[in-house]
Amino acid sequence: MGTVVVGYVPKPEGEAALAAGINEAKLRGSKLVVVNSHRGGQEFDGSAARAAEDEMTGIQKRLDEAGVEHDVRQLVRGFEPAEDLISIAEANGAELLVIGLRRRSPVGKLILGSNAQRVLLDAPCPVLAVKAQ
């Protein structure tokens, strides 16, 4: 059984990535690993940590209802999200990594976000990049 890794953030692009990841895992008969990565620091205090934990509990329930074998990981290790996604994809022998991209202005399209760019360039497997509706 293969593995599909999804980079999740509680934003429209994260929701789009999660939906695409669920679909891909079902199509492939794969396990889904959902990763929510935070750098930590002062802005990730107790209330932010509780909110993130609640969000991931909701994701867990959604995946249970979807009937997909899954693993949900919330990481606060001081790494950039791209580093966490790439290392988890490598460790799990991922067959696909799914990320969400946010809409950008015409000028912003010239420069991709640094995390998205790093994932696209350094991932050990194909990357599916989806936009929010």
Phi and psi in radians as a Rosetta constraint file:
Dihedral C 1 N 2 CA 2 C 2 CIRCULARHARMONIC -1.462 0.35
Dihedral N 2 CA 2 C 2 N 3 CIRCULARHARMONIC -3.108 0.35
Dihedral C 2 N 3 CA 3 C 3 CIRCULARHARMONIC -2.347 0.35
Dihedral N 3 CA 3 C 3 N 4 CIRCULARHARMONIC 2.386 0.35
Dihedral C 3 N 4 CA 4 C 4 CIRCULARHARMONIC -1.963 0.35
Dihedral N 4 CA 4 C 4 N 5 CIRCULARHARMONIC 2.211 0.35
Dihedral C 4 N 5 CA 5 C 5 CIRCULARHARMONIC -1.857 0.35
Dihedral N 5 CA 5 C 5 N 6 CIRCULARHARMONIC 2.323 0.35
Dihedral C 5 N 6 CA 6 C 6 CIRCULARHARMONIC -2.098 0.35
Dihedral N 6 CA 6 C 6 N 7 CIRCULARHARMONIC 2.283 0.35
Dihedral C 6 N 7 CA 7 C 7 CIRCULARHARMONIC -1.541 0.35
Dihedral N 7 CA 7 C 7 N 8 CIRCULARHARMONIC 2.041 0.35
Dihedral C 7 N 8 CA 8 C 8 CIRCULARHARMONIC -1.994 0.35
Dihedral N 8 CA 8 C 8 N 9 CIRCULARHARMONIC 2.347 0.35
Dihedral C 8 N 9 CA 9 C 9 CIRCULARHARMONIC -2.297 0.35
Dihedral N 9 CA 9 C 9 N 10 CIRCULARHARMONIC 2.556 0.35
Dihedral C 9 N 10 CA 10 C 10 CIRCULARHARMONIC -1.349 0.35
Dihedral N 10 CA 10 C 10 N 11 CIRCULARHARMONIC 1.099 0.35
Dihedral C 10 N 11 CA 11 C 11 CIRCULARHARMONIC -2.456 0.35
Dihedral N 11 CA 11 C 11 N 12 CIRCULARHARMONIC 2.940 0.35
Dihedral C 11 N 12 CA 12 C 12 CIRCULARHARMONIC -0.957 0.35
Dihedral N 12 CA 12 C 12 N 13 CIRCULARHARMONIC -0.659 0.35
Dihedral C 12 N 13 CA 13 C 13 CIRCULARHARMONIC -1.201 0.35
Dihedral N 13 CA 13 C 13 N 14 CIRCULARHARMONIC -0.544 0.35
Dihedral C 13 N 14 CA 14 C 14 CIRCULARHARMONIC -1.223 0.35
Dihedral N 14 CA 14 C 14 N 15 CIRCULARHARMONIC -0.675 0.35
Dihedral C 14 N 15 CA 15 C 15 CIRCULARHARMONIC -1.126 0.35
Dihedral N 15 CA 15 C 15 N 16 CIRCULARHARMONIC -0.705 0.35
Dihedral C 15 N 16 CA 16 C 16 CIRCULARHARMONIC -1.114 0.35
Dihedral N 16 CA 16 C 16 N 17 CIRCULARHARMONIC -0.729 0.35
Dihedral C 16 N 17 CA 17 C 17 CIRCULARHARMONIC -1.124 0.35
Dihedral N 17 CA 17 C 17 N 18 CIRCULARHARMONIC -0.736 0.35
Dihedral C 17 N 18 CA 18 C 18 CIRCULARHARMONIC -1.105 0.35
Dihedral N 18 CA 18 C 18 N 19 CIRCULARHARMONIC -0.800 0.35
Dihedral C 18 N 19 CA 19 C 19 CIRCULARHARMONIC -1.060 0.35
Dihedral N 19 CA 19 C 19 N 20 CIRCULARHARMONIC -0.767 0.35
Dihedral C 19 N 20 CA 20 C 20 CIRCULARHARMONIC -1.148 0.35
Dihedral N 20 CA 20 C 20 N 21 CIRCULARHARMONIC -0.677 0.35
Dihedral C 20 N 21 CA 21 C 21 CIRCULARHARMONIC -1.122 0.35
Dihedral N 21 CA 21 C 21 N 22 CIRCULARHARMONIC -0.728 0.35
Dihedral C 21 N 22 CA 22 C 22 CIRCULARHARMONIC -1.062 0.35
Dihedral N 22 CA 22 C 22 N 23 CIRCULARHARMONIC -0.821 0.35
Dihedral C 22 N 23 CA 23 C 23 CIRCULARHARMONIC -1.058 0.35
Dihedral N 23 CA 23 C 23 N 24 CIRCULARHARMONIC -0.791 0.35
Dihedral C 23 N 24 CA 24 C 24 CIRCULARHARMONIC -1.119 0.35
Dihedral N 24 CA 24 C 24 N 25 CIRCULARHARMONIC -0.729 0.35
Dihedral C 24 N 25 CA 25 C 25 CIRCULARHARMONIC -1.096 0.35
Dihedral N 25 CA 25 C 25 N 26 CIRCULARHARMONIC -0.711 0.35
Dihedral C 25 N 26 CA 26 C 26 CIRCULARHARMONIC -1.134 0.35
Dihedral N 26 CA 26 C 26 N 27 CIRCULARHARMONIC -0.803 0.35
Dihedral C 26 N 27 CA 27 C 27 CIRCULARHARMONIC -1.066 0.35
Dihedral N 27 CA 27 C 27 N 28 CIRCULARHARMONIC -0.673 0.35
Dihedral C 27 N 28 CA 28 C 28 CIRCULARHARMONIC -1.582 0.35
Dihedral N 28 CA 28 C 28 N 29 CIRCULARHARMONIC -0.201 0.35
Dihedral C 28 N 29 CA 29 C 29 CIRCULARHARMONIC 1.157 0.35
Dihedral N 29 CA 29 C 29 N 30 CIRCULARHARMONIC 0.642 0.35
Dihedral C 29 N 30 CA 30 C 30 CIRCULARHARMONIC -1.861 0.35
Dihedral N 30 CA 30 C 30 N 31 CIRCULARHARMONIC 2.814 0.35
Dihedral C 30 N 31 CA 31 C 31 CIRCULARHARMONIC -1.346 0.35
Dihedral N 31 CA 31 C 31 N 32 CIRCULARHARMONIC 2.548 0.35
Dihedral C 31 N 32 CA 32 C 32 CIRCULARHARMONIC -1.935 0.35
Dihedral N 32 CA 32 C 32 N 33 CIRCULARHARMONIC 2.218 0.35
Dihedral C 32 N 33 CA 33 C 33 CIRCULARHARMONIC -1.988 0.35
Dihedral N 33 CA 33 C 33 N 34 CIRCULARHARMONIC 2.026 0.35
Dihedral C 33 N 34 CA 34 C 34 CIRCULARHARMONIC -1.769 0.35
Dihedral N 34 CA 34 C 34 N 35 CIRCULARHARMONIC 2.199 0.35
Dihedral C 34 N 35 CA 35 C 35 CIRCULARHARMONIC -2.070 0.35
Dihedral N 35 CA 35 C 35 N 36 CIRCULARHARMONIC 2.194 0.35
Dihedral C 35 N 36 CA 36 C 36 CIRCULARHARMONIC -2.071 0.35
Dihedral N 36 CA 36 C 36 N 37 CIRCULARHARMONIC 1.941 0.35
Dihedral C 36 N 37 CA 37 C 37 CIRCULARHARMONIC -1.951 0.35
Dihedral N 37 CA 37 C 37 N 38 CIRCULARHARMONIC 2.300 0.35
Dihedral C 37 N 38 CA 38 C 38 CIRCULARHARMONIC -2.170 0.35
Dihedral N 38 CA 38 C 38 N 39 CIRCULARHARMONIC 2.518 0.35
Dihedral C 38 N 39 CA 39 C 39 CIRCULARHARMONIC -1.309 0.35
Dihedral N 39 CA 39 C 39 N 40 CIRCULARHARMONIC -0.441 0.35
Dihedral C 39 N 40 CA 40 C 40 CIRCULARHARMONIC 1.615 0.35
Dihedral N 40 CA 40 C 40 N 41 CIRCULARHARMONIC -2.708 0.35
Dihedral C 40 N 41 CA 41 C 41 CIRCULARHARMONIC 1.628 0.35
Dihedral N 41 CA 41 C 41 N 42 CIRCULARHARMONIC -2.989 0.35
Dihedral C 41 N 42 CA 42 C 42 CIRCULARHARMONIC -1.106 0.35
Dihedral N 42 CA 42 C 42 N 43 CIRCULARHARMONIC -0.631 0.35
Dihedral C 42 N 43 CA 43 C 43 CIRCULARHARMONIC -1.264 0.35
Dihedral N 43 CA 43 C 43 N 44 CIRCULARHARMONIC -0.257 0.35
Dihedral C 43 N 44 CA 44 C 44 CIRCULARHARMONIC -1.818 0.35
Dihedral N 44 CA 44 C 44 N 45 CIRCULARHARMONIC 1.192 0.35
Dihedral C 44 N 45 CA 45 C 45 CIRCULARHARMONIC -1.500 0.35
Dihedral N 45 CA 45 C 45 N 46 CIRCULARHARMONIC -2.952 0.35
Dihedral C 45 N 46 CA 46 C 46 CIRCULARHARMONIC -0.998 0.35
Dihedral N 46 CA 46 C 46 N 47 CIRCULARHARMONIC -0.775 0.35
Dihedral C 46 N 47 CA 47 C 47 CIRCULARHARMONIC -1.216 0.35
Dihedral N 47 CA 47 C 47 N 48 CIRCULARHARMONIC -0.653 0.35
Dihedral C 47 N 48 CA 48 C 48 CIRCULARHARMONIC -1.170 0.35
Dihedral N 48 CA 48 C 48 N 49 CIRCULARHARMONIC -0.669 0.35
Dihedral C 48 N 49 CA 49 C 49 CIRCULARHARMONIC -1.140 0.35
Dihedral N 49 CA 49 C 49 N 50 CIRCULARHARMONIC -0.733 0.35
Dihedral C 49 N 50 CA 50 C 50 CIRCULARHARMONIC -1.135 0.35
Dihedral N 50 CA 50 C 50 N 51 CIRCULARHARMONIC -0.722 0.35
Dihedral C 50 N 51 CA 51 C 51 CIRCULARHARMONIC -1.095 0.35
Dihedral N 51 CA 51 C 51 N 52 CIRCULARHARMONIC -0.738 0.35
Dihedral C 51 N 52 CA 52 C 52 CIRCULARHARMONIC -1.150 0.35
Dihedral N 52 CA 52 C 52 N 53 CIRCULARHARMONIC -0.688 0.35
Dihedral C 52 N 53 CA 53 C 53 CIRCULARHARMONIC -1.132 0.35
Dihedral N 53 CA 53 C 53 N 54 CIRCULARHARMONIC -0.734 0.35
Dihedral C 53 N 54 CA 54 C 54 CIRCULARHARMONIC -1.082 0.35
Dihedral N 54 CA 54 C 54 N 55 CIRCULARHARMONIC -0.735 0.35
Dihedral C 54 N 55 CA 55 C 55 CIRCULARHARMONIC -1.040 0.35
Dihedral N 55 CA 55 C 55 N 56 CIRCULARHARMONIC -0.772 0.35
Dihedral C 55 N 56 CA 56 C 56 CIRCULARHARMONIC -1.225 0.35
Dihedral N 56 CA 56 C 56 N 57 CIRCULARHARMONIC -0.513 0.35
Dihedral C 56 N 57 CA 57 C 57 CIRCULARHARMONIC -1.123 0.35
Dihedral N 57 CA 57 C 57 N 58 CIRCULARHARMONIC -0.703 0.35
Dihedral C 57 N 58 CA 58 C 58 CIRCULARHARMONIC -1.108 0.35
Dihedral N 58 CA 58 C 58 N 59 CIRCULARHARMONIC -0.670 0.35
Dihedral C 58 N 59 CA 59 C 59 CIRCULARHARMONIC -1.133 0.35
Dihedral N 59 CA 59 C 59 N 60 CIRCULARHARMONIC -0.737 0.35
Dihedral C 59 N 60 CA 60 C 60 CIRCULARHARMONIC -1.005 0.35
Dihedral N 60 CA 60 C 60 N 61 CIRCULARHARMONIC -0.791 0.35
Dihedral C 60 N 61 CA 61 C 61 CIRCULARHARMONIC -1.116 0.35
Dihedral N 61 CA 61 C 61 N 62 CIRCULARHARMONIC -0.754 0.35
Dihedral C 61 N 62 CA 62 C 62 CIRCULARHARMONIC -1.060 0.35
Dihedral N 62 CA 62 C 62 N 63 CIRCULARHARMONIC -0.708 0.35
Dihedral C 62 N 63 CA 63 C 63 CIRCULARHARMONIC -1.226 0.35
Dihedral N 63 CA 63 C 63 N 64 CIRCULARHARMONIC -0.638 0.35
Dihedral C 63 N 64 CA 64 C 64 CIRCULARHARMONIC -1.034 0.35
Dihedral N 64 CA 64 C 64 N 65 CIRCULARHARMONIC -0.790 0.35
Dihedral C 64 N 65 CA 65 C 65 CIRCULARHARMONIC -1.163 0.35
Dihedral N 65 CA 65 C 65 N 66 CIRCULARHARMONIC -0.552 0.35
Dihedral C 65 N 66 CA 66 C 66 CIRCULARHARMONIC -1.287 0.35
Dihedral N 66 CA 66 C 66 N 67 CIRCULARHARMONIC -0.299 0.35
Dihedral C 66 N 67 CA 67 C 67 CIRCULARHARMONIC 1.296 0.35
Dihedral N 67 CA 67 C 67 N 68 CIRCULARHARMONIC 0.497 0.35
Dihedral C 67 N 68 CA 68 C 68 CIRCULARHARMONIC -1.822 0.35
Dihedral N 68 CA 68 C 68 N 69 CIRCULARHARMONIC 2.333 0.35
Dihedral C 68 N 69 CA 69 C 69 CIRCULARHARMONIC -1.115 0.35
Dihedral N 69 CA 69 C 69 N 70 CIRCULARHARMONIC 2.330 0.35
Dihedral C 69 N 70 CA 70 C 70 CIRCULARHARMONIC -2.651 0.35
Dihedral N 70 CA 70 C 70 N 71 CIRCULARHARMONIC 2.896 0.35
Dihedral C 70 N 71 CA 71 C 71 CIRCULARHARMONIC -2.478 0.35
Dihedral N 71 CA 71 C 71 N 72 CIRCULARHARMONIC 2.256 0.35
Dihedral C 71 N 72 CA 72 C 72 CIRCULARHARMONIC -1.970 0.35
Dihedral N 72 CA 72 C 72 N 73 CIRCULARHARMONIC 2.219 0.35
Dihedral C 72 N 73 CA 73 C 73 CIRCULARHARMONIC -2.218 0.35
Dihedral N 73 CA 73 C 73 N 74 CIRCULARHARMONIC 2.225 0.35
Dihedral C 73 N 74 CA 74 C 74 CIRCULARHARMONIC -1.956 0.35
Dihedral N 74 CA 74 C 74 N 75 CIRCULARHARMONIC 2.086 0.35
Dihedral C 74 N 75 CA 75 C 75 CIRCULARHARMONIC -2.009 0.35
Dihedral N 75 CA 75 C 75 N 76 CIRCULARHARMONIC 2.293 0.35
Dihedral C 75 N 76 CA 76 C 76 CIRCULARHARMONIC -2.300 0.35
Dihedral N 76 CA 76 C 76 N 77 CIRCULARHARMONIC 1.453 0.35
Dihedral C 76 N 77 CA 77 C 77 CIRCULARHARMONIC -2.116 0.35
Dihedral N 77 CA 77 C 77 N 78 CIRCULARHARMONIC 0.005 0.35
Dihedral C 77 N 78 CA 78 C 78 CIRCULARHARMONIC 1.526 0.35
Dihedral N 78 CA 78 C 78 N 79 CIRCULARHARMONIC 0.029 0.35
Dihedral C 78 N 79 CA 79 C 79 CIRCULARHARMONIC -1.601 0.35
Dihedral N 79 CA 79 C 79 N 80 CIRCULARHARMONIC 2.811 0.35
Dihedral C 79 N 80 CA 80 C 80 CIRCULARHARMONIC -1.205 0.35
Dihedral N 80 CA 80 C 80 N 81 CIRCULARHARMONIC 2.585 0.35
Dihedral C 80 N 81 CA 81 C 81 CIRCULARHARMONIC -0.950 0.35
Dihedral N 81 CA 81 C 81 N 82 CIRCULARHARMONIC -0.655 0.35
Dihedral C 81 N 82 CA 82 C 82 CIRCULARHARMONIC -1.048 0.35
Dihedral N 82 CA 82 C 82 N 83 CIRCULARHARMONIC -0.724 0.35
Dihedral C 82 N 83 CA 83 C 83 CIRCULARHARMONIC -1.071 0.35
Dihedral N 83 CA 83 C 83 N 84 CIRCULARHARMONIC -0.780 0.35
Dihedral C 83 N 84 CA 84 C 84 CIRCULARHARMONIC -1.106 0.35
Dihedral N 84 CA 84 C 84 N 85 CIRCULARHARMONIC -0.789 0.35
Dihedral C 84 N 85 CA 85 C 85 CIRCULARHARMONIC -1.095 0.35
Dihedral N 85 CA 85 C 85 N 86 CIRCULARHARMONIC -0.787 0.35
Dihedral C 85 N 86 CA 86 C 86 CIRCULARHARMONIC -1.125 0.35
Dihedral N 86 CA 86 C 86 N 87 CIRCULARHARMONIC -0.746 0.35
Dihedral C 86 N 87 CA 87 C 87 CIRCULARHARMONIC -1.183 0.35
Dihedral N 87 CA 87 C 87 N 88 CIRCULARHARMONIC -0.649 0.35
Dihedral C 87 N 88 CA 88 C 88 CIRCULARHARMONIC -1.240 0.35
Dihedral N 88 CA 88 C 88 N 89 CIRCULARHARMONIC -0.677 0.35
Dihedral C 88 N 89 CA 89 C 89 CIRCULARHARMONIC -1.063 0.35
Dihedral N 89 CA 89 C 89 N 90 CIRCULARHARMONIC -0.763 0.35
Dihedral C 89 N 90 CA 90 C 90 CIRCULARHARMONIC -1.121 0.35
Dihedral N 90 CA 90 C 90 N 91 CIRCULARHARMONIC -0.821 0.35
Dihedral C 90 N 91 CA 91 C 91 CIRCULARHARMONIC -1.111 0.35
Dihedral N 91 CA 91 C 91 N 92 CIRCULARHARMONIC -0.524 0.35
Dihedral C 91 N 92 CA 92 C 92 CIRCULARHARMONIC -1.720 0.35
Dihedral N 92 CA 92 C 92 N 93 CIRCULARHARMONIC 0.049 0.35
Dihedral C 92 N 93 CA 93 C 93 CIRCULARHARMONIC 0.994 0.35
Dihedral N 93 CA 93 C 93 N 94 CIRCULARHARMONIC 0.764 0.35
Dihedral C 93 N 94 CA 94 C 94 CIRCULARHARMONIC -1.022 0.35
Dihedral N 94 CA 94 C 94 N 95 CIRCULARHARMONIC 2.469 0.35
Dihedral C 94 N 95 CA 95 C 95 CIRCULARHARMONIC -1.645 0.35
Dihedral N 95 CA 95 C 95 N 96 CIRCULARHARMONIC -0.242 0.35
Dihedral C 95 N 96 CA 96 C 96 CIRCULARHARMONIC -2.775 0.35
Dihedral N 96 CA 96 C 96 N 97 CIRCULARHARMONIC 2.483 0.35
Dihedral C 96 N 97 CA 97 C 97 CIRCULARHARMONIC -2.122 0.35
Dihedral N 97 CA 97 C 97 N 98 CIRCULARHARMONIC 2.260 0.35
Dihedral C 97 N 98 CA 98 C 98 CIRCULARHARMONIC -2.000 0.35
Dihedral N 98 CA 98 C 98 N 99 CIRCULARHARMONIC 2.244 0.35
Dihedral C 98 N 99 CA 99 C 99 CIRCULARHARMONIC -2.273 0.35
Dihedral N 99 CA 99 C 99 N 100 CIRCULARHARMONIC 2.719 0.35
Dihedral C 99 N 100 CA 100 C 100 CIRCULARHARMONIC -1.811 0.35
Dihedral N 100 CA 100 C 100 N 101 CIRCULARHARMONIC 2.495 0.35
Dihedral C 100 N 101 CA 101 C 101 CIRCULARHARMONIC -2.011 0.35
Dihedral N 101 CA 101 C 101 N 102 CIRCULARHARMONIC 2.483 0.35
Dihedral C 101 N 102 CA 102 C 102 CIRCULARHARMONIC -1.592 0.35
Dihedral N 102 CA 102 C 102 N 103 CIRCULARHARMONIC 2.718 0.35
Dihedral C 102 N 103 CA 103 C 103 CIRCULARHARMONIC -1.194 0.35
Dihedral N 103 CA 103 C 103 N 104 CIRCULARHARMONIC 2.507 0.35
Dihedral C 103 N 104 CA 104 C 104 CIRCULARHARMONIC -2.250 0.35
Dihedral N 104 CA 104 C 104 N 105 CIRCULARHARMONIC 2.758 0.35
Dihedral C 104 N 105 CA 105 C 105 CIRCULARHARMONIC -1.210 0.35
Dihedral N 105 CA 105 C 105 N 106 CIRCULARHARMONIC 2.916 0.35
Dihedral C 105 N 106 CA 106 C 106 CIRCULARHARMONIC -0.955 0.35
Dihedral N 106 CA 106 C 106 N 107 CIRCULARHARMONIC -0.704 0.35
Dihedral C 106 N 107 CA 107 C 107 CIRCULARHARMONIC -1.209 0.35
Dihedral N 107 CA 107 C 107 N 108 CIRCULARHARMONIC -0.714 0.35
Dihedral C 107 N 108 CA 108 C 108 CIRCULARHARMONIC -1.110 0.35
Dihedral N 108 CA 108 C 108 N 109 CIRCULARHARMONIC -0.427 0.35
Dihedral C 108 N 109 CA 109 C 109 CIRCULARHARMONIC -1.187 0.35
Dihedral N 109 CA 109 C 109 N 110 CIRCULARHARMONIC -0.354 0.35
Dihedral C 109 N 110 CA 110 C 110 CIRCULARHARMONIC -1.195 0.35
Dihedral N 110 CA 110 C 110 N 111 CIRCULARHARMONIC -0.471 0.35
Dihedral C 110 N 111 CA 111 C 111 CIRCULARHARMONIC -2.158 0.35
Dihedral N 111 CA 111 C 111 N 112 CIRCULARHARMONIC 2.030 0.35
Dihedral C 111 N 112 CA 112 C 112 CIRCULARHARMONIC -1.387 0.35
Dihedral N 112 CA 112 C 112 N 113 CIRCULARHARMONIC 2.668 0.35
Dihedral C 112 N 113 CA 113 C 113 CIRCULARHARMONIC -0.970 0.35
Dihedral N 113 CA 113 C 113 N 114 CIRCULARHARMONIC 2.558 0.35
Dihedral C 113 N 114 CA 114 C 114 CIRCULARHARMONIC -1.106 0.35
Dihedral N 114 CA 114 C 114 N 115 CIRCULARHARMONIC -0.661 0.35
Dihedral C 114 N 115 CA 115 C 115 CIRCULARHARMONIC -1.176 0.35
Dihedral N 115 CA 115 C 115 N 116 CIRCULARHARMONIC -0.790 0.35
Dihedral C 115 N 116 CA 116 C 116 CIRCULARHARMONIC -1.074 0.35
Dihedral N 116 CA 116 C 116 N 117 CIRCULARHARMONIC -0.761 0.35
Dihedral C 116 N 117 CA 117 C 117 CIRCULARHARMONIC -1.087 0.35
Dihedral N 117 CA 117 C 117 N 118 CIRCULARHARMONIC -0.760 0.35
Dihedral C 117 N 118 CA 118 C 118 CIRCULARHARMONIC -1.114 0.35
Dihedral N 118 CA 118 C 118 N 119 CIRCULARHARMONIC -0.736 0.35
Dihedral C 118 N 119 CA 119 C 119 CIRCULARHARMONIC -1.093 0.35
Dihedral N 119 CA 119 C 119 N 120 CIRCULARHARMONIC -0.822 0.35
Dihedral C 119 N 120 CA 120 C 120 CIRCULARHARMONIC -1.052 0.35
Dihedral N 120 CA 120 C 120 N 121 CIRCULARHARMONIC -0.653 0.35
Dihedral C 120 N 121 CA 121 C 121 CIRCULARHARMONIC -1.475 0.35
Dihedral N 121 CA 121 C 121 N 122 CIRCULARHARMONIC -0.551 0.35
Dihedral C 121 N 122 CA 122 C 122 CIRCULARHARMONIC -1.941 0.35
Dihedral N 122 CA 122 C 122 N 123 CIRCULARHARMONIC -0.054 0.35
Dihedral C 122 N 123 CA 123 C 123 CIRCULARHARMONIC -1.119 0.35
Dihedral N 123 CA 123 C 123 N 124 CIRCULARHARMONIC 2.506 0.35
Dihedral C 123 N 124 CA 124 C 124 CIRCULARHARMONIC -1.448 0.35
Dihedral N 124 CA 124 C 124 N 125 CIRCULARHARMONIC 0.101 0.35
Dihedral C 124 N 125 CA 125 C 125 CIRCULARHARMONIC -2.598 0.35
Dihedral N 125 CA 125 C 125 N 126 CIRCULARHARMONIC 3.013 0.35
Dihedral C 125 N 126 CA 126 C 126 CIRCULARHARMONIC -1.049 0.35
Dihedral N 126 CA 126 C 126 N 127 CIRCULARHARMONIC 2.599 0.35
Dihedral C 126 N 127 CA 127 C 127 CIRCULARHARMONIC -2.090 0.35
Dihedral N 127 CA 127 C 127 N 128 CIRCULARHARMONIC 2.279 0.35
Dihedral C 127 N 128 CA 128 C 128 CIRCULARHARMONIC -1.812 0.35
Dihedral N 128 CA 128 C 128 N 129 CIRCULARHARMONIC 2.027 0.35
Dihedral C 128 N 129 CA 129 C 129 CIRCULARHARMONIC -1.860 0.35
Dihedral N 129 CA 129 C 129 N 130 CIRCULARHARMONIC 2.120 0.35
Dihedral C 129 N 130 CA 130 C 130 CIRCULARHARMONIC -2.051 0.35
Dihedral N 130 CA 130 C 130 N 131 CIRCULARHARMONIC 2.657 0.35
Dihedral C 130 N 131 CA 131 C 131 CIRCULARHARMONIC -1.831 0.35
Dihedral N 131 CA 131 C 131 N 132 CIRCULARHARMONIC 2.645 0.35
Dihedral C 131 N 132 CA 132 C 132 CIRCULARHARMONIC -1.219 0.35
Dihedral N 132 CA 132 C 132 N 133 CIRCULARHARMONIC 2.671 0.35
